[in-house]
Amino acid sequence: MPIVKNVSRAVSQLLQSSGCGCGISIVPVRCIGVSPRQVASDASFHSVSFSESDHPRVLITGGLGQLGVGLAKLLRKRFGKNNVILSDIRKPADNVFYSGPFIYADILDYKNLREIVVNNRITWLFHYSALLSAVGEANVPLARAVNITGLHNVLDIAAEHNLRLFVPSTIGAFGPTSPRDPTPDLCIQRPRTIYGVSKVHAELMGEYYHYRYGLDFRCLRYPGIISADSQPGGGTTDYAVQIFHDAIKMGKFQCNLKPDTRLPMMYIDDCLKATLEVMEAPAEALSMRTYNISAMSFTPEELAQEVQKHVPELQVTYDVDEVRQAIADSWPMNFDDRNARRDWGWKHDYDLPELVTTMFSFLGSDSRIAQAN
């Protein structure tokens, strides 16, 4: 780096020309400006030592989505409430705001995001800001800005400040030419949605930054995630969450995918557990930077049959959304996650019956489920 060499030469000349007879101890300085972005000449950095015995200082971007709040809760239990900062551009609910540190962070504002990382001495960053599949197709320019430009900001800041960076990927990173049953970690991808394209871009850029700049980048390809804590957010797999809400409230459900559309799925507790496990795994244990993870695979019809064991009167109909169906038909039917299970011991806890029972235990206590029982 020419700038660093010039500065080092100037310091050396200054020390050699000093008329003072006192001894000067020169401490080796590690340059942190390793990202492609130019570091401002007046930037002020606070050096922080971080050992394995210390708790990481965590920032979660896009934290008000389906996974961010749950992840913050899990990490705060493990690392302490004040060591985990949740962030988003939206106003949080009171229970979220008062549960721990929250800050406004726009990932498209590079300067603001960098300031947050520096001022809060962040060491781990979980980057959840993204537009999901169906929503992204409805607004491609916005999806391109959030999912790609925002990612570039995060990568540069993470490389510059030596962060451990987690970026989630998805089943949507695969396309119609990918092997679908099962889908291995390494194969042709070629997705046909802006969401999928942006996630392949994230996987490759993260791997590039790892080998080019030494960034500790870690990534999991999530299947469809099912949670009782959040409403569906525009994803193709969100039918698997909506069915529970509709079964409880109305006793009927209209699915926007064909009944035999098989997709890999996972309960949120398994997803969050896997995310923490891969972040805590020793770097030498990781044979790759992006892993598939899986727990179960089912169709809307199979899910409906399991739900009807709890709500026998549930009526299920199908009104296929052609956009969502085309997306689902290009995605994997089953994930091959043997590398995650081998490298860092991934193991899921929830299968389909446990998933359905758990969802109803959270959602159905004062509903038609209680009345039916």
Disulfide bonds with the S-S distance in Angstrom:
none
